[in-house]
Each structure stands twice: as structure tokens, then as C-alpha cells.
Amino acid sequence: MDFYMKLPRNKKEFAIFMIIISIISVNIIAPLITCFEMGFSISTWVNTHTVCPWKTYS
């Protein structure tokens, strides 16, 4: 019963939780899947980050 007390309980905690999950997803999961498909190298990791959503400028 202790676990439910640690979940986000208001809008501020929920927003922080979603930001953390989004950062983990974009910075780790997406590049890792790309590296599995294209081969592991630092250039593959960097190229994956160049197309991430926060890079909206041309």
C-alpha cells in the first residue's frame, strides 16, 4: 500500500513526472533503438539527437 503514495498526486508532480519520462525516452530509448538498427557508434548516437523534437530550428 506504500506504492500508491509515491505516484504523482497533483498537476505539478504529474508535469515533472512526464518531463522526466520524456527526457528518458528521447535521450535513451530512441537512440538505442536506432543504434540496434544501424550499428553502435557515437556518430549514430549524435545523428539521432540531431533529429530530436527539441531541435525545431533549420
C-alpha distance (Angstrom), angle and dihedral (degrees) to the residues before:
residue distance angle dihedral
M1 . . .
D2 3.81 . .
F3 3.83 93.2 .
Y4 3.81 97.0 68.9
M5 3.81 89.9 57.9
K6 3.83 90.6 62.2
L7 3.81 96.3 56.2
P8 3.82 120.2 100.1
R9 3.78 106.2 -78.2
N10 3.80 103.1 -177.7
K11 3.82 140.0 25.4
K12 3.81 95.0 -91.2
E13 3.82 93.9 51.7
F14 3.81 90.3 44.6
A15 3.82 91.6 52.2
I16 3.81 92.2 49.4
F17 3.81 90.4 47.1
M18 3.82 91.8 51.0
I19 3.81 92.2 47.9
I20 3.79 91.3 52.3
I21 3.81 92.7 47.5
S22 3.81 90.9 47.5
I23 3.80 92.7 50.8
I24 3.80 91.2 49.3
S25 3.79 91.5 48.2
V26 3.80 95.5 48.1
N27 3.80 97.6 40.8
I28 3.79 101.0 40.0
I29 3.79 115.5 15.0
A30 3.82 100.6 43.7
P31 3.84 95.7 46.4
L32 3.80 90.7 43.9
I33 3.81 92.1 54.9
T34 3.81 89.7 47.0
C35 3.79 90.8 50.4
F36 3.81 90.4 51.2
E37 3.80 89.3 54.3
M38 3.82 100.4 40.3
G39 3.80 102.8 27.2
F40 3.76 131.5 -93.0
S41 3.79 115.6 -75.0
I42 3.77 136.8 127.4
S43 3.82 90.6 -115.4
T44 3.82 90.6 57.8
W45 3.81 89.8 51.0
V46 3.82 92.2 49.1
N47 3.81 92.9 45.8
T48 3.79 89.6 52.0
H49 3.81 90.3 54.6
T50 3.80 91.9 51.0
V51 3.82 90.1 67.0
C52 3.80 96.5 44.2
P53 3.82 117.2 127.4
W54 3.80 97.2 -106.4
K55 3.82 90.8 63.4
T56 3.80 96.4 79.3
Y57 3.80 97.0 146.4
S58 3.82 121.1 93.7
